[in-house]
Amino acid sequence: MIEYIKESFEELKNNVSWPSWSQGQSLTVLVALFSIIFSLAIWGVDTVFARVVETYFNWIK
């Protein structure tokens, strides 16, 4: 287990190409905006679906 952790840190140090600070910031903003837009889309679909189900159950009373 300890050997695995050592190899993992070695892999991160030597073989992973990390983005620059400005790239990291712009990608973070992009992910945040996408998350907000996606959550609003899910909320909209959920609201419409809830109203359709409510209308259906009111109709069959």
All heavy atoms as TSV, in Angstrom:
chain	resi	resn	atom	element	x	y	z
A	1	MET	N	N	0.830	-1.197	0.000
A	1	MET	CA	C	0.000	0.000	0.000
A	1	MET	C	C	0.872	1.258	0.000
A	1	MET	O	O	0.575	2.202	-0.711
A	1	MET	CB	C	-0.926	-0.053	1.223
A	1	MET	CG	C	-1.872	1.083	1.308
A	1	MET	SD	S	-3.081	0.943	0.000
A	1	MET	CE	C	-4.121	2.277	0.356
A	2	ILE	N	N	1.894	1.266	0.812
A	2	ILE	CA	C	2.776	2.426	0.889
A	2	ILE	C	C	3.494	2.630	-0.438
A	2	ILE	O	O	3.652	3.761	-0.900
A	2	ILE	CB	C	3.776	2.272	2.065
A	2	ILE	CG1	C	2.998	2.342	3.380
A	2	ILE	CG2	C	4.851	3.326	2.006
A	2	ILE	CD1	C	3.824	2.114	4.611
A	3	GLU	N	N	3.883	1.517	-1.071
A	3	GLU	CA	C	4.552	1.611	-2.376
A	3	GLU	C	C	3.606	2.223	-3.428
A	3	GLU	O	O	4.023	3.026	-4.253
A	3	GLU	CB	C	5.025	0.218	-2.830
A	3	GLU	CG	C	5.871	0.233	-4.058
A	3	GLU	CD	C	7.191	0.959	-3.843
A	3	GLU	OE1	O	7.720	0.977	-2.710
A	3	GLU	OE2	O	7.697	1.515	-4.834
A	4	TYR	N	N	2.354	1.850	-3.367
A	4	TYR	CA	C	1.365	2.398	-4.294
A	4	TYR	C	C	1.240	3.917	-4.125
A	4	TYR	O	O	1.189	4.658	-5.104
A	4	TYR	CB	C	0.006	1.730	-4.065
A	4	TYR	CG	C	-1.104	2.342	-4.861
A	4	TYR	CD1	C	-1.234	2.086	-6.225
A	4	TYR	CD2	C	-2.015	3.201	-4.252
A	4	TYR	CE1	C	-2.251	2.660	-6.959
A	4	TYR	CE2	C	-3.041	3.779	-4.985
A	4	TYR	CZ	C	-3.154	3.502	-6.338
A	4	TYR	OH	O	-4.162	4.071	-7.061
A	5	ILE	N	N	1.209	4.381	-2.889
A	5	ILE	CA	C	1.098	5.820	-2.616
A	5	ILE	C	C	2.339	6.548	-3.111
A	5	ILE	O	O	2.243	7.607	-3.732
A	5	ILE	CB	C	0.849	6.066	-1.114
A	5	ILE	CG1	C	-0.526	5.523	-0.715
A	5	ILE	CG2	C	0.963	7.543	-0.776
A	5	ILE	CD1	C	-0.807	5.521	0.756
A	6	LYS	N	N	3.505	5.972	-2.870
A	6	LYS	CA	C	4.745	6.582	-3.359
A	6	LYS	C	C	4.748	6.682	-4.882
A	6	LYS	O	O	5.114	7.714	-5.452
A	6	LYS	CB	C	5.959	5.770	-2.896
A	6	LYS	CG	C	6.301	5.923	-1.444
A	6	LYS	CD	C	7.510	5.068	-1.101
A	6	LYS	CE	C	7.839	5.134	0.377
A	6	LYS	NZ	N	8.988	4.279	0.723
A	7	GLU	N	N	4.335	5.616	-5.552
A	7	GLU	CA	C	4.289	5.620	-7.015
A	7	GLU	C	C	3.258	6.610	-7.543
A	7	GLU	O	O	3.469	7.232	-8.579
A	7	GLU	CB	C	4.002	4.223	-7.538
A	7	GLU	CG	C	5.149	3.261	-7.346
A	7	GLU	CD	C	4.807	1.842	-7.761
A	7	GLU	OE1	O	3.683	1.608	-8.238
A	7	GLU	OE2	O	5.676	0.967	-7.604
A	8	SER	N	N	2.159	6.756	-6.826
A	8	SER	CA	C	1.137	7.722	-7.236
A	8	SER	C	C	1.671	9.147	-7.179
A	8	SER	O	O	1.458	9.941	-8.103
A	8	SER	CB	C	-0.102	7.604	-6.349
A	8	SER	OG	O	-0.696	6.344	-6.503
A	9	PHE	N	N	2.362	9.496	-6.089
A	9	PHE	CA	C	2.946	10.831	-5.976
A	9	PHE	C	C	4.018	11.055	-7.036
A	9	PHE	O	O	4.131	12.135	-7.617
A	9	PHE	CB	C	3.521	11.068	-4.580
A	9	PHE	CG	C	2.484	11.473	-3.572
A	9	PHE	CD1	C	2.190	10.659	-2.491
A	9	PHE	CD2	C	1.798	12.674	-3.699
A	9	PHE	CE1	C	1.231	11.030	-1.565
A	9	PHE	CE2	C	0.842	13.049	-2.780
A	9	PHE	CZ	C	0.556	12.223	-1.718
A	10	GLU	N	N	4.796	10.026	-7.310
A	10	GLU	CA	C	5.819	10.122	-8.349
A	10	GLU	C	C	5.187	10.366	-9.715
A	10	GLU	O	O	5.665	11.168	-10.517
A	10	GLU	CB	C	6.663	8.832	-8.364
A	10	GLU	CG	C	7.926	8.925	-9.144
A	10	GLU	CD	C	8.941	9.864	-8.511
A	10	GLU	OE1	O	8.941	10.032	-7.277
A	10	GLU	OE2	O	9.739	10.436	-9.270
A	11	GLU	N	N	4.096	9.683	-9.988
A	11	GLU	CA	C	3.355	9.872	-11.243
A	11	GLU	C	C	2.841	11.306	-11.357
A	11	GLU	O	O	2.946	11.937	-12.406
A	11	GLU	CB	C	2.185	8.891	-11.284
A	11	GLU	CG	C	1.338	8.957	-12.523
A	11	GLU	CD	C	1.915	8.180	-13.681
A	11	GLU	OE1	O	2.781	7.316	-13.454
A	11	GLU	OE2	O	1.495	8.444	-14.812
A	12	LEU	N	N	2.291	11.833	-10.279
A	12	LEU	CA	C	1.774	13.200	-10.292
A	12	LEU	C	C	2.888	14.222	-10.503
A	12	LEU	O	O	2.695	15.226	-11.186
A	12	LEU	CB	C	1.029	13.500	-8.989
A	12	LEU	CG	C	-0.336	12.839	-8.829
A	12	LEU	CD1	C	-0.860	13.062	-7.415
A	12	LEU	CD2	C	-1.320	13.369	-9.839
A	13	LYS	N	N	4.039	13.996	-9.912
A	13	LYS	CA	C	5.148	14.939	-10.036
A	13	LYS	C	C	5.762	14.927	-11.430
A	13	LYS	O	O	6.102	15.972	-11.982
A	13	LYS	CB	C	6.237	14.626	-9.001
A	13	LYS	CG	C	5.940	15.165	-7.637
A	13	LYS	CD	C	7.082	15.076	-6.642
A	13	LYS	CE	C	8.211	14.164	-6.954
A	13	LYS	NZ	N	9.172	14.021	-5.856
A	14	ASN	N	N	5.920	13.748	-12.010
A	14	ASN	CA	C	6.721	13.630	-13.222
A	14	ASN	C	C	5.932	13.491	-14.525
A	14	ASN	O	O	6.427	13.874	-15.578
A	14	ASN	CB	C	7.672	12.437	-13.103
A	14	ASN	CG	C	8.648	12.628	-11.973
A	14	ASN	OD1	O	9.074	13.743	-11.695
A	14	ASN	ND2	N	8.993	11.553	-11.293
A	15	ASN	N	N	4.723	12.946	-14.492
A	15	ASN	CA	C	4.042	12.600	-15.731
A	15	ASN	C	C	2.759	13.377	-16.001
A	15	ASN	O	O	2.197	13.254	-17.091
A	15	ASN	CB	C	3.729	11.111	-15.759
A	15	ASN	CG	C	4.995	10.272	-15.732
A	15	ASN	OD1	O	6.044	10.702	-16.172
A	15	ASN	ND2	N	4.893	9.070	-15.189
A	16	VAL	N	N	2.272	14.129	-15.047
A	16	VAL	CA	C	1.035	14.884	-15.231
A	16	VAL	C	C	1.386	16.294	-15.681
A	16	VAL	O	O	2.248	16.942	-15.096
A	16	VAL	CB	C	0.204	14.924	-13.927
A	16	VAL	CG1	C	-1.004	15.824	-14.073
A	16	VAL	CG2	C	-0.222	13.520	-13.533
A	17	SER	N	N	0.717	16.762	-16.736
A	17	SER	CA	C	0.943	18.145	-17.170
A	17	SER	C	C	-0.152	19.021	-16.567
A	17	SER	O	O	-1.330	18.892	-16.907
A	17	SER	CB	C	0.934	18.240	-18.695
A	17	SER	OG	O	-0.289	17.792	-19.209
A	18	TRP	N	N	0.240	19.870	-15.653
A	18	TRP	CA	C	-0.689	20.725	-14.943
A	18	TRP	C	C	-0.942	21.998	-15.746
A	18	TRP	O	O	-0.037	22.523	-16.370
A	18	TRP	CB	C	-0.126	21.079	-13.571
A	18	TRP	CG	C	0.068	19.880	-12.698
A	18	TRP	CD1	C	1.216	19.190	-12.514
A	18	TRP	CD2	C	-0.933	19.222	-11.927
A	18	TRP	NE1	N	1.006	18.136	-11.654
A	18	TRP	CE2	C	-0.303	18.129	-11.284
A	18	TRP	CE3	C	-2.288	19.429	-11.718
A	18	TRP	CZ2	C	-0.989	17.274	-10.448
A	18	TRP	CZ3	C	-2.959	18.568	-10.874
A	18	TRP	CH2	C	-2.331	17.519	-10.253
A	19	PRO	N	N	-2.164	22.527	-15.722
A	19	PRO	CA	C	-2.434	23.787	-16.431
A	19	PRO	C	C	-1.772	24.962	-15.710
A	19	PRO	O	O	-1.476	24.893	-14.516
A	19	PRO	CB	C	-3.954	23.909	-16.384
A	19	PRO	CG	C	-4.368	23.118	-15.202
A	19	PRO	CD	C	-3.366	21.997	-15.077
A	20	SER	N	N	-1.585	26.046	-16.461
A	20	SER	CA	C	-1.050	27.250	-15.834
A	20	SER	C	C	-2.109	27.845	-14.908
A	20	SER	O	O	-3.276	27.448	-14.927
A	20	SER	CB	C	-0.649	28.268	-16.904
A	20	SER	OG	O	-1.808	28.749	-17.567
A	21	TRP	N	N	-1.690	28.837	-14.114
A	21	TRP	CA	C	-2.610	29.462	-13.154
A	21	TRP	C	C	-3.784	30.119	-13.881
A	21	TRP	O	O	-4.929	29.959	-13.485
A	21	TRP	CB	C	-1.845	30.471	-12.312
A	21	TRP	CG	C	-2.702	31.117	-11.266
A	21	TRP	CD1	C	-3.176	32.382	-11.277
A	21	TRP	CD2	C	-3.219	30.518	-10.074
A	21	TRP	NE1	N	-3.942	32.627	-10.163
A	21	TRP	CE2	C	-3.985	31.475	-9.402
A	21	TRP	CE3	C	-3.097	29.262	-9.508
A	21	TRP	CZ2	C	-4.625	31.218	-8.206
A	21	TRP	CZ3	C	-3.740	29.014	-8.305
A	21	TRP	CH2	C	-4.493	29.981	-7.672
A	22	SER	N	N	-3.524	30.826	-14.984
A	22	SER	CA	C	-4.604	31.492	-15.718
A	22	SER	C	C	-5.523	30.478	-16.385
A	22	SER	O	O	-6.744	30.673	-16.435
A	22	SER	CB	C	-4.037	32.473	-16.746
A	22	SER	OG	O	-3.260	31.783	-17.703
A	23	GLN	N	N	-4.965	29.383	-16.898
A	23	GLN	CA	C	-5.802	28.331	-17.472
A	23	GLN	C	C	-6.682	27.707	-16.397
A	23	GLN	O	O	-7.865	27.434	-16.633
A	23	GLN	CB	C	-4.944	27.237	-18.099
A	23	GLN	CG	C	-4.389	27.553	-19.446
A	23	GLN	CD	C	-3.549	26.400	-19.966
A	23	GLN	OE1	O	-2.802	25.776	-19.209
A	23	GLN	NE2	N	-3.660	26.139	-21.249
A	24	GLY	N	N	-6.119	27.486	-15.234
A	24	GLY	CA	C	-6.884	26.912	-14.132
A	24	GLY	C	C	-8.041	27.805	-13.721
A	24	GLY	O	O	-9.149	27.328	-13.471
A	25	GLN	N	N	-7.785	29.109	-13.662
A	25	GLN	CA	C	-8.853	30.046	-13.303
A	25	GLN	C	C	-9.950	30.068	-14.361
A	25	GLN	O	O	-11.140	30.033	-14.039
A	25	GLN	CB	C	-8.282	31.446	-13.126
A	25	GLN	CG	C	-7.499	31.616	-11.860
A	25	GLN	CD	C	-6.921	33.018	-11.733
A	25	GLN	OE1	O	-6.555	33.646	-12.725
A	25	GLN	NE2	N	-6.828	33.498	-10.508
A	26	SER	N	N	-9.574	30.127	-15.642
A	26	SER	CA	C	-10.593	30.190	-16.691
A	26	SER	C	C	-11.380	28.882	-16.765
A	26	SER	O	O	-12.598	28.900	-16.987
A	26	SER	CB	C	-9.966	30.529	-18.040
A	26	SER	OG	O	-9.073	29.521	-18.445
A	27	LEU	N	N	-10.723	27.759	-16.560
A	27	LEU	CA	C	-11.442	26.485	-16.563
A	27	LEU	C	C	-12.376	26.365	-15.361
A	27	LEU	O	O	-13.468	25.811	-15.467
A	27	LEU	CB	C	-10.451	25.320	-16.588
A	27	LEU	CG	C	-9.690	25.140	-17.895
A	27	LEU	CD1	C	-8.611	24.071	-17.747
A	27	LEU	CD2	C	-10.624	24.798	-19.037
A	28	THR	N	N	-11.959	26.919	-14.226
A	28	THR	CA	C	-12.823	26.908	-13.045
A	28	THR	C	C	-14.079	27.729	-13.284
A	28	THR	O	O	-15.194	27.313	-12.938
A	28	THR	CB	C	-12.057	27.442	-11.822
A	28	THR	OG1	O	-10.917	26.613	-11.594
A	28	THR	CG2	C	-12.929	27.462	-10.581
A	29	VAL	N	N	-13.917	28.903	-13.894
A	29	VAL	CA	C	-15.078	29.740	-14.221
A	29	VAL	C	C	-15.983	29.026	-15.213
A	29	VAL	O	O	-17.213	29.039	-15.074
A	29	VAL	CB	C	-14.614	31.117	-14.768
A	29	VAL	CG1	C	-15.773	31.899	-15.335
A	29	VAL	CG2	C	-13.919	31.901	-13.666
A	30	LEU	N	N	-15.394	28.378	-16.206
A	30	LEU	CA	C	-16.178	27.649	-17.203
A	30	LEU	C	C	-16.989	26.537	-16.559
A	30	LEU	O	O	-18.186	26.376	-16.837
A	30	LEU	CB	C	-15.245	27.080	-18.272
A	30	LEU	CG	C	-15.901	26.312	-19.399
A	30	LEU	CD1	C	-16.747	27.260	-20.243
A	30	LEU	CD2	C	-14.845	25.645	-20.246
A	31	VAL	N	N	-16.377	25.780	-15.666
A	31	VAL	CA	C	-17.081	24.696	-14.983
A	31	VAL	C	C	-18.195	25.260	-14.094
A	31	VAL	O	O	-19.304	24.716	-14.043
A	31	VAL	CB	C	-16.098	23.837	-14.158
A	31	VAL	CG1	C	-16.824	22.900	-13.209
A	31	VAL	CG2	C	-15.201	23.047	-15.095
A	32	ALA	N	N	-17.938	26.358	-13.408
A	32	ALA	CA	C	-18.959	26.968	-12.545
A	32	ALA	C	C	-20.151	27.442	-13.373
A	32	ALA	O	O	-21.306	27.192	-13.004
A	32	ALA	CB	C	-18.360	28.129	-11.750
A	33	LEU	N	N	-19.884	28.114	-14.495
A	33	LEU	CA	C	-20.972	28.582	-15.350
A	33	LEU	C	C	-21.772	27.425	-15.925
A	33	LEU	O	O	-23.010	27.451	-15.942
A	33	LEU	CB	C	-20.430	29.457	-16.482
A	33	LEU	CG	C	-19.946	30.840	-16.082
A	33	LEU	CD1	C	-19.312	31.552	-17.281
A	33	LEU	CD2	C	-21.102	31.662	-15.537
A	34	PHE	N	N	-21.087	26.394	-16.400
A	34	PHE	CA	C	-21.780	25.228	-16.928
A	34	PHE	C	C	-22.634	24.576	-15.850
A	34	PHE	O	O	-23.765	24.162	-16.118
A	34	PHE	CB	C	-20.786	24.219	-17.504
A	34	PHE	CG	C	-21.450	22.990	-18.032
A	34	PHE	CD1	C	-22.092	23.010	-19.260
A	34	PHE	CD2	C	-21.439	21.818	-17.292
A	34	PHE	CE1	C	-22.717	21.872	-19.740
A	34	PHE	CE2	C	-22.060	20.684	-17.770
A	34	PHE	CZ	C	-22.702	20.706	-18.998
A	35	SER	N	N	-22.120	24.489	-14.633
A	35	SER	CA	C	-22.877	23.878	-13.534
A	35	SER	C	C	-24.140	24.673	-13.229
A	35	SER	O	O	-25.206	24.093	-12.999
A	35	SER	CB	C	-22.012	23.784	-12.282
A	35	SER	OG	O	-20.905	22.954	-12.506
A	36	ILE	N	N	-24.026	26.000	-13.230
A	36	ILE	CA	C	-25.200	26.848	-12.980
A	36	ILE	C	C	-26.224	26.685	-14.088
A	36	ILE	O	O	-27.420	26.499	-13.828
A	36	ILE	CB	C	-24.766	28.317	-12.815
A	36	ILE	CG1	C	-23.977	28.488	-11.516
A	36	ILE	CG2	C	-25.966	29.248	-12.846
A	36	ILE	CD1	C	-23.281	29.823	-11.389
A	37	ILE	N	N	-25.775	26.734	-15.335
A	37	ILE	CA	C	-26.695	26.592	-16.470
A	37	ILE	C	C	-27.364	25.221	-16.451
A	37	ILE	O	O	-28.580	25.093	-16.658
A	37	ILE	CB	C	-25.958	26.839	-17.795
A	37	ILE	CG1	C	-25.566	28.309	-17.909
A	37	ILE	CG2	C	-26.789	26.423	-18.993
A	37	ILE	CD1	C	-24.598	28.623	-19.024
A	38	PHE	N	N	-26.580	24.175	-16.190
A	38	PHE	CA	C	-27.126	22.826	-16.156
A	38	PHE	C	C	-28.135	22.666	-15.024
A	38	PHE	O	O	-29.187	22.046	-15.203
A	38	PHE	CB	C	-25.997	21.811	-16.016
A	38	PHE	CG	C	-26.431	20.397	-16.214
A	38	PHE	CD1	C	-26.828	19.933	-17.453
A	38	PHE	CD2	C	-26.436	19.516	-15.140
A	38	PHE	CE1	C	-27.235	18.629	-17.633
A	38	PHE	CE2	C	-26.840	18.208	-15.306
A	38	PHE	CZ	C	-27.236	17.754	-16.559
A	39	SER	N	N	-27.842	23.227	-13.849
A	39	SER	CA	C	-28.771	23.109	-12.726
A	39	SER	C	C	-30.063	23.873	-13.003
A	39	SER	O	O	-31.145	23.423	-12.633
A	39	SER	CB	C	-28.131	23.574	-11.425
A	39	SER	OG	O	-27.850	24.954	-11.477
A	40	LEU	N	N	-29.971	25.022	-13.681
A	40	LEU	CA	C	-31.184	25.755	-14.054
A	40	LEU	C	C	-32.011	24.971	-15.068
A	40	LEU	O	O	-33.249	24.968	-15.003
A	40	LEU	CB	C	-30.826	27.133	-14.613
A	40	LEU	CG	C	-30.305	28.144	-13.595
A	40	LEU	CD1	C	-29.829	29.412	-14.298
A	40	LEU	CD2	C	-31.373	28.471	-12.567
A	41	ALA	N	N	-31.353	24.300	-15.993
A	41	ALA	CA	C	-32.073	23.476	-16.971
A	41	ALA	C	C	-32.781	22.314	-16.276
A	41	ALA	O	O	-33.957	22.029	-16.566
A	41	ALA	CB	C	-31.108	22.964	-18.038
A	42	ILE	N	N	-32.111	21.655	-15.358
A	42	ILE	CA	C	-32.723	20.552	-14.604
A	42	ILE	C	C	-33.898	21.063	-13.783
A	42	ILE	O	O	-34.965	20.434	-13.731
A	42	ILE	CB	C	-31.684	19.877	-13.680
A	42	ILE	CG1	C	-30.589	19.230	-14.502
A	42	ILE	CG2	C	-32.341	18.872	-12.753
A	42	ILE	CD1	C	-30.977	18.000	-15.251
A	43	TRP	N	N	-33.731	22.219	-13.152
A	43	TRP	CA	C	-34.816	22.812	-12.358
A	43	TRP	C	C	-36.019	23.108	-13.260
A	43	TRP	O	O	-37.166	22.852	-12.889
A	43	TRP	CB	C	-34.327	24.088	-11.680
A	43	TRP	CG	C	-35.421	24.869	-11.022
A	43	TRP	CD1	C	-36.062	24.572	-9.862
A	43	TRP	CD2	C	-36.011	26.064	-11.515
A	43	TRP	NE1	N	-37.015	25.535	-9.599
A	43	TRP	CE2	C	-37.007	26.451	-10.601
A	43	TRP	CE3	C	-35.797	26.850	-12.645
A	43	TRP	CZ2	C	-37.780	27.582	-10.773
A	43	TRP	CZ3	C	-36.569	27.980	-12.816
A	43	TRP	CH2	C	-37.545	28.337	-11.894
A	44	GLY	N	N	-35.778	23.648	-14.449
A	44	GLY	CA	C	-36.862	23.956	-15.375
A	44	GLY	C	C	-37.612	22.714	-15.815
A	44	GLY	O	O	-38.846	22.688	-15.825
A	45	VAL	N	N	-36.888	21.674	-16.170
A	45	VAL	CA	C	-37.529	20.422	-16.583
A	45	VAL	C	C	-38.314	19.826	-15.424
A	45	VAL	O	O	-39.440	19.348	-15.601
A	45	VAL	CB	C	-36.476	19.428	-17.117
A	45	VAL	CG1	C	-37.058	18.042	-17.305
A	45	VAL	CG2	C	-35.887	19.937	-18.418
A	46	ASP	N	N	-37.768	19.870	-14.230
A	46	ASP	CA	C	-38.457	19.349	-13.054
A	46	ASP	C	C	-39.738	20.123	-12.775
A	46	ASP	O	O	-40.775	19.531	-12.460
A	46	ASP	CB	C	-37.523	19.406	-11.843
A	46	ASP	CG	C	-38.178	18.856	-10.589
A	46	ASP	OD1	O	-38.615	17.683	-10.616
A	46	ASP	OD2	O	-38.238	19.598	-9.589
A	47	THR	N	N	-39.678	21.446	-12.904
A	47	THR	CA	C	-40.866	22.272	-12.672
A	47	THR	C	C	-41.965	21.955	-13.683
A	47	THR	O	O	-43.133	21.791	-13.321
A	47	THR	CB	C	-40.495	23.770	-12.744
A	47	THR	OG1	O	-39.490	24.032	-11.762
A	47	THR	CG2	C	-41.698	24.651	-12.483
A	48	VAL	N	N	-41.586	21.859	-14.948
A	48	VAL	CA	C	-42.567	21.531	-15.987
A	48	VAL	C	C	-43.159	20.151	-15.742
A	48	VAL	O	O	-44.378	19.961	-15.815
A	48	VAL	CB	C	-41.926	21.628	-17.391
A	48	VAL	CG1	C	-42.828	21.039	-18.453
A	48	VAL	CG2	C	-41.583	23.073	-17.708
A	49	PHE	N	N	-42.318	19.186	-15.437
A	49	PHE	CA	C	-42.793	17.827	-15.181
A	49	PHE	C	C	-43.728	17.789	-13.974
A	49	PHE	O	O	-44.756	17.106	-14.005
A	49	PHE	CB	C	-41.613	16.886	-14.970
A	49	PHE	CG	C	-42.017	15.455	-14.804
A	49	PHE	CD1	C	-42.524	14.737	-15.874
A	49	PHE	CD2	C	-41.885	14.824	-13.576
A	49	PHE	CE1	C	-42.901	13.414	-15.723
A	49	PHE	CE2	C	-42.254	13.509	-13.418
A	49	PHE	CZ	C	-42.766	12.793	-14.483
A	50	ALA	N	N	-43.401	18.518	-12.922
A	50	ALA	CA	C	-44.251	18.550	-11.728
A	50	ALA	C	C	-45.617	19.144	-12.058
A	50	ALA	O	O	-46.647	18.640	-11.600
A	50	ALA	CB	C	-43.582	19.345	-10.615
A	51	ARG	N	N	-45.646	20.194	-12.873
A	51	ARG	CA	C	-46.929	20.798	-13.256
A	51	ARG	C	C	-47.748	19.864	-14.134
A	51	ARG	O	O	-48.969	19.791	-14.005
A	51	ARG	CB	C	-46.694	22.124	-13.948
A	51	ARG	CG	C	-46.238	23.189	-12.979
A	51	ARG	CD	C	-46.141	24.535	-13.622
A	51	ARG	NE	N	-45.640	25.500	-12.631
A	51	ARG	CZ	C	-45.183	26.680	-12.936
A	51	ARG	NH1	N	-45.138	27.078	-14.192
A	51	ARG	NH2	N	-44.746	27.492	-11.982
A	52	VAL	N	N	-47.083	19.138	-15.024
A	52	VAL	CA	C	-47.798	18.173	-15.879
A	52	VAL	C	C	-48.405	17.073	-15.027
A	52	VAL	O	O	-49.575	16.707	-15.211
A	52	VAL	CB	C	-46.841	17.591	-16.950
A	52	VAL	CG1	C	-47.457	16.382	-17.636
A	52	VAL	CG2	C	-46.471	18.657	-17.967
A	53	VAL	N	N	-47.651	16.546	-14.085
A	53	VAL	CA	C	-48.158	15.489	-13.214
A	53	VAL	C	C	-49.300	16.020	-12.349
A	53	VAL	O	O	-50.325	15.354	-12.175
A	53	VAL	CB	C	-47.019	14.902	-12.349
A	53	VAL	CG1	C	-47.565	13.999	-11.256
A	53	VAL	CG2	C	-46.031	14.156	-13.222
A	54	GLU	N	N	-49.143	17.228	-11.814
A	54	GLU	CA	C	-50.205	17.822	-10.995
A	54	GLU	C	C	-51.473	18.020	-11.819
A	54	GLU	O	O	-52.585	17.708	-11.363
A	54	GLU	CB	C	-49.729	19.158	-10.429
A	54	GLU	CG	C	-50.754	19.830	-9.536
A	54	GLU	CD	C	-50.264	21.180	-9.029
A	54	GLU	OE1	O	-49.152	21.605	-9.416
A	54	GLU	OE2	O	-51.014	21.806	-8.254
A	55	THR	N	N	-51.344	18.517	-13.032
A	55	THR	CA	C	-52.498	18.711	-13.909
A	55	THR	C	C	-53.163	17.380	-14.226
A	55	THR	O	O	-54.398	17.268	-14.228
A	55	THR	CB	C	-52.062	19.408	-15.215
A	55	THR	OG1	O	-51.439	20.644	-14.884
A	55	THR	CG2	C	-53.228	19.656	-16.143
A	56	TYR	N	N	-52.371	16.375	-14.489
A	56	TYR	CA	C	-52.916	15.047	-14.796
A	56	TYR	C	C	-53.727	14.517	-13.618
A	56	TYR	O	O	-54.843	14.030	-13.800
A	56	TYR	CB	C	-51.798	14.068	-15.142
A	56	TYR	CG	C	-52.266	12.653	-15.306
A	56	TYR	CD1	C	-53.009	12.271	-16.411
A	56	TYR	CD2	C	-51.984	11.704	-14.319
A	56	TYR	CE1	C	-53.444	10.975	-16.542
A	56	TYR	CE2	C	-52.419	10.408	-14.441
A	56	TYR	CZ	C	-53.150	10.037	-15.553
A	56	TYR	OH	O	-53.595	8.756	-15.688
A	57	PHE	N	N	-53.178	14.615	-12.398
A	57	PHE	CA	C	-53.898	14.086	-11.241
A	57	PHE	C	C	-55.123	14.919	-10.906
A	57	PHE	O	O	-56.122	14.378	-10.423
A	57	PHE	CB	C	-52.970	13.946	-10.039
A	57	PHE	CG	C	-52.107	12.718	-10.105
A	57	PHE	CD1	C	-50.730	12.838	-10.228
A	57	PHE	CD2	C	-52.659	11.459	-10.058
A	57	PHE	CE1	C	-49.928	11.714	-10.305
A	57	PHE	CE2	C	-51.875	10.315	-10.129
A	57	PHE	CZ	C	-50.494	10.456	-10.256
A	58	ASN	N	N	-55.083	16.219	-11.158
A	58	ASN	CA	C	-56.284	17.029	-10.965
A	58	ASN	C	C	-57.353	16.675	-12.007
A	58	ASN	O	O	-58.530	16.742	-11.736
A	58	ASN	CB	C	-55.953	18.521	-11.052
A	58	ASN	CG	C	-55.233	19.010	-9.813
A	58	ASN	OD1	O	-55.359	18.422	-8.737
A	58	ASN	ND2	N	-54.460	20.073	-9.977
A	59	TRP	N	N	-56.934	16.316	-13.191
A	59	TRP	CA	C	-57.842	15.978	-14.271
A	59	TRP	C	C	-58.554	14.645	-14.026
A	59	TRP	O	O	-59.729	14.496	-14.356
A	59	TRP	CB	C	-57.054	15.927	-15.591
A	59	TRP	CG	C	-57.882	15.573	-16.778
A	59	TRP	CD1	C	-58.830	16.316	-17.379
A	59	TRP	CD2	C	-57.805	14.352	-17.509
A	59	TRP	NE1	N	-59.351	15.656	-18.434
A	59	TRP	CE2	C	-58.738	14.434	-18.546
A	59	TRP	CE3	C	-57.016	13.207	-17.393
A	59	TRP	CZ2	C	-58.934	13.417	-19.457
A	59	TRP	CZ3	C	-57.213	12.198	-18.306
A	59	TRP	CH2	C	-58.142	12.294	-19.318
A	60	ILE	N	N	-57.849	13.680	-13.405
A	60	ILE	CA	C	-58.476	12.365	-13.195
A	60	ILE	C	C	-59.289	12.274	-11.914
A	60	ILE	O	O	-59.885	11.234	-11.638
A	60	ILE	CB	C	-57.421	11.225	-13.235
A	60	ILE	CG1	C	-56.419	11.348	-12.097
A	60	ILE	CG2	C	-56.748	11.144	-14.576
A	60	ILE	CD1	C	-55.513	10.140	-11.931
A	61	LYS	N	N	-59.377	13.327	-11.131
A	61	LYS	CA	C	-60.160	13.306	-9.884
A	61	LYS	C	C	-61.611	13.080	-10.169
A	61	LYS	O	O	-62.304	13.482	-10.954
A	61	LYS	CB	C	-59.975	14.593	-9.098
A	61	LYS	CG	C	-58.779	14.573	-8.224
A	61	LYS	CD	C	-58.777	15.830	-7.379
A	61	LYS	CE	C	-57.547	15.856	-6.517
A	61	LYS	NZ	N	-57.480	17.067	-5.713
